[in-house]
């Protein structure tokens, strides 16, 4: 089901993400709950597998994945759908260059910088040789570590901090916010994670830290808000492909209804209605 491109996000949602991380974290520092900020290695592994299923239809992390989905994001690649038009692909290659200055992707940094600066979906200069270089680099543990670090910095850590700030405590809650950050981004736009939280707060009449709101009820409302946004995103460019990705929200809602708040395997996930992925230890 990767052809439906469920994991892509726009330059509108993902651009300039580092500039908003301070805003996301500063409000949460005094309220952070360790249980929400840190998953056990086993729980984090499950959360990563869920994202991988939604992004690449495989619980195995696809560091080697790269494709032009013709969706306005340029090339989409790696474990989190890094995009050449939105800047996170650039950050990944730069992080790799710090570890391996002579790696095969360094030559493409000027092109990636131009694409990220302009938000251009053009793949000129990022043709077959770049694709081959990405796939070759994916066999290098240093490149995999670079992808992991960018995911942590741009997506997982901001999502976990936001979850803690509003009173979410369970591992599944963190996983839900993590997946939302991957797809919607954490920037201050109408489709980003902060906007979805704000709309959920209004609809639920509060945050899960409030005594009259259970975490389960708040998260179900959040997933409904996110689903509605995927069906009719404010960024019109995403109206082509985002509606096809509502299965990832439905799969998360199923886990929530089934009581898998601790992310304890086995877990059965069927986001697209044609293939059940069973996560085990």
N, C-alpha and C positions, 0 to 999 in steps of 0.2 A: 504493500500500500504506500510505499515511499513516493510513488508517482503523484499522489495527491498533495504532496508537499505540506504535511501538517505542521512541520516544525519551523517554517520560515517566519521571520519577523522583518518589519520594514526598517528602512533607515530612519523613518520618523520615530519609531519606538526604540531603536537600539543606538542611534547616533549620540555621541557625546555622553555616553553613560557614566564615564568616570566623573564628570562634572557634577552629577547628582548624587553620588554615593555618600558624600559628606552630609547632605541634607537628609538622606534616608537614615543614616546611622546616628546622627547627633540627637534626633528626637527620641531615639530608643535606648540610648546608653544607660540612663538611670533606671529604666524599667526592664532591662533585659533579664530573661529567665534562662538559666543555663540549660534546662531541659529542652527549651525550644531552639537554642543556639547551636547545640552540639548533638549530633546523632552518633550512636555507636558505629563502629566500622561496618557492622552487619547491616544496620539500618540505612546508612549512607549508601552501601552497595545496592540495596533494594531500590532506593530512590533514584540512583543512577541508572539502574536497569529499567525502571519505569520510563524515565526520560528517553532512554535509548529505544525502547519499544515505540514510543510515540514519534520520535524523530526518524528512526531508521528501520522500524519494524523488526527489530532484533534486540533481545536482552543483552547481547554481546556488544560492548562499546565499540563503535565504528570510527576509529581514528583515521582510517583510510578513505572514508566516504568523501566523494567530491562529485558535483554535478551542477550543470546549468539548468535550473528549473524554469527559466524564462518567466520569472515572477516579479521582476523589478528589483531583485536583490543581487544580481550578478551571479557569481559562483557561490554555491552553498556547500560547505564541507565540514568534515570532522565530527566529533562526538556531540556537538551542540548546534550544528547547523550554522557555523560561522560564515558570514557573508562578506564578499569582497566590496559590496557597496555600503556597508554599514560600519566598518571599522574593527569589528572583533576578529575578523580574519587577519587584518593587518597586525593587531596586537598579538595574535598567536604566533605569527611568523617573526615578529620582533622579539618575542620572548624566547623563541627557539634560537634566534641568532645570538642571543646573549649566552646561550649554552654551547652552541656550535657555530661560531662566526663564519665558518667556511661551508655551511650546509648549502644544499642545492636550491633552496628557496630564497636565499639572500638576494639573488640577482633580480628578483621580482618585487622587492620592497619599494622602489620608486613608483612602479605602476600601482601597487596596492595603496600607497600613500595618496596618489592622485585620485583613485577611485573613492577612497574613504573621505577625502576632503570635499569632493563634489557630490558624494552620494550617488555616483553613476553606476548603473547596472551593466555598463559596457564590459565585455570580456576581452577586448582587444589587448594583446600583450599577455593574456592569461590563457593561452590555448593549450594544445596537447602536451607541450613540454612542461608547462606548469602543473597540469593535472598529473602527469607521470612523476614529477618531482614531489608533489604532495603525497602520492601513494608510496613512493620509495621512502620518504621521510617517516611515514607512519610506522615503519618497522624499527625506527630508532626510539629507544626509551626516552631519550632527551626530548624528542618532539611530542611524545605522548604526555610527558610531564608538563611541557609548555601548554598543551591543550587543557590539561587538568587545572593548571594554575589560573588560566584565563577564565575557565568555568567557575572556579571558586571566587575569584575576585569580582567578576561582573554579575554573576547570577546566584550562586548558592549562598554566599555570605550576606549579600543585601537582602535576599529572600528570608533567610533565617533571622536576621536582625529585625526585619519588618514584622515577621510573625511574633517574635518575642515582645516587640514594642506594643502590640495590640492585645497581648494576653493569650495567644495561642501556645499550647504546651505540648501537644502530642507529636510524635515523629511523622504521622501522616499529614498533619497540618503543615509542617515544614516542607514535606515532599510536594504538597499541593502548591505552596507558594513558590517553591523551586521550579517546578514545571511551568508555572505561570510566568515567572521571570524569564525563562528560556524562550517561551513563545512570544510574550507580549513586551518583554523588556521591563526595565525599572525606571525609565525616564518619566519626566513629568508631562506626559501627553495624554490625550483622552482615552487611549487604549492601553496604557501602561499599568503596571501593578499598583502604583499609588492611587490612580484614578479608580480602578476596580475596587480597591479597599474602601475608598471614600463613598462610592455608590452603594456598596454593601452596607456600610455603616448607616447610611440614610435609610435603606430599605429595612434593615434589621433593628433600627432605632437604637443603635449602640454598638459597642465592640464586645468581643468575647470576654474581656476582663470584667464587664459589668455583671453583677450577681444575678440579674434576671435573664441572661442570655447564655445558653449552653454552647460549648464549642461546636458540637455537632450541628446544631441548628444554624449557627453563624456560618459555618463552612458550607453547608448545603445552600444557603443563600448566596454566598460568594461564588460557588460553582454555577449557580443559575445566572448570576450577573455576568460571569465570564462567558458562559455559553451564549448568552444574548449578544455580547460584544463580538464574539466570533462570527455570529450570523449576520451582524450588521455593524462592522467596525467603522469607527469615525474616519480612519484612513481609507479612502476609497480604493486605493491600490490593493488593499488586502481583501476586498470583497470578492475577488476572483478565486482565492484559494482558502482563506480562513474558514468559510462555512464548512468545508470538507473535513476540518480538523476537530469538530465538536465531539468526535468519538473519544478523544483523550480526556475530555472533561467528563463524559459519561462514565468512562472506566474509573476515574478517580471517585466519582460519586458512588459508584457501585462498591468500591472498597470502603468508603465511609459508611454506607448503609449496612454493609456486612460486618462492621465492627472491627476492621483491621487497623485501628488507630496506632498500634505499636509496630506496624509493618513487619509482623512476624510471618515468615513463610510457613506453609506454602500459600501463594497468592495466585489466583487465576485472573488474567487480564485479557479482555477481548475488545480492543478499542474500535476496530473497524467492522466487527460483526462477521468476520470470515476466518478468524484464526485465534484460538485461545493460547495465550502464552502462560505457562505455569512456572512461577518463580519458586525455586526451592533453595535450601541452604547450600 
